[in-house]
Structures are given as structure tokens and as C-alpha cells.
Amino acid sequence: MQLLVNIKDNTKAGILLKFLKSLNYINVEEVEQGKISLTNKEKRILDERRVSMAEEDFIPWEKAKKQLKHKVK
């Protein structure tokens, strides 16, 4: 399983990273924002989903961001 975590407070991020790295069953890999790459399989899945979606199913990013922030449908 992979998780992507965004932490706004750098001091707290450092503490969390130090703790996670101390666990022998977790591999911490730091990736710069915008440097995440997808496998061909992941790209194919996204392409399939995009083709199967209707235009009216899409939500503009600004509206989606507000929904996520406020957990509103």
C-alpha cells in the first residue's frame, strides 16, 4: 500500500518522518511535488476511466477542492 501525505508544518513533518523511518516495516520515499510518475498500467487505468466518463460527470477543480475541504457533496 502507498500513501501520499501532505504536511503543512515542516517541523511536524520532520518528526513524523523520523518516526516512520524508525519502523522496520515501512519504506519512506520522499518525492518532490510534481515529480510523481505513473506506471504504464496506472496510465492505462486512468485513460480507461477518462473514456468511460461523460462530460457532465466531471467537476471543476475549484468546486471539487471546496467539497474535499468541507466534505460536502
C-alpha positions in Angstrom: 0.0 0.0 0.0 1.2 3.5 -0.7 0.1 6.7 1.0 0.6 10.3 0.0 0.7 12.7 2.9 0.9 16.5 2.7 2.0 18.1 5.9 1.9 21.9 6.2 4.1 22.3 9.2 7.7 21.4 8.3 8.8 20.8 11.9 6.0 18.3 12.5 6.8 16.7 9.1 10.3 16.1 10.3 9.1 14.5 13.5 6.7 12.2 11.6 9.3 11.3 9.0 11.9 10.4 11.7 9.3 8.2 13.4 8.2 6.4 10.2 11.8 5.8 9.2 12.4 4.1 12.6 9.8 1.4 11.7 11.3 -1.6 10.0 8.2 -2.4 8.0 7.8 1.0 6.4 9.9 2.3 3.5 9.8 6.1 3.3 10.5 7.5 -0.1 10.5 11.3 -0.4 9.3 12.6 -3.8 9.3 16.3 -4.8 6.0 17.7 -5.7 5.4 17.4 -9.4 7.9 14.6 -9.7 5.5 11.7 -9.2 5.5 9.3 -12.2 2.9 6.7 -13.1 3.5 3.3 -14.4 2.1 2.3 -17.8 -0.6 0.2 -16.0 -1.7 3.2 -13.9 -1.8 5.4 -17.0 -3.9 2.8 -18.9 -6.4 2.6 -15.9 -6.7 6.4 -15.9 -7.2 6.5 -19.7 -9.9 3.8 -19.4 -11.7 5.8 -16.7 -11.5 9.0 -18.7 -13.0 7.4 -21.8 -15.9 5.9 -19.8 -16.8 9.2 -18.1 -19.4 11.6 -19.5 -18.6 15.3 -19.6 -21.3 16.1 -17.1 -19.6 13.6 -14.6 -16.6 15.9 -14.3 -16.4 18.5 -11.5 -14.3 21.6 -12.0 -11.2 21.5 -9.7 -12.1 24.6 -7.7 -15.5 23.1 -6.8 -14.0 19.7 -6.1 -11.3 21.2 -3.8 -14.0 23.0 -1.8 -16.0 19.8 -1.5 -13.0 17.9 -0.2 -12.1 20.7 2.2 -15.6 20.8 3.6 -16.6 17.2 2.9 -19.7 18.4 1.1 -21.4 16.5 -1.8 
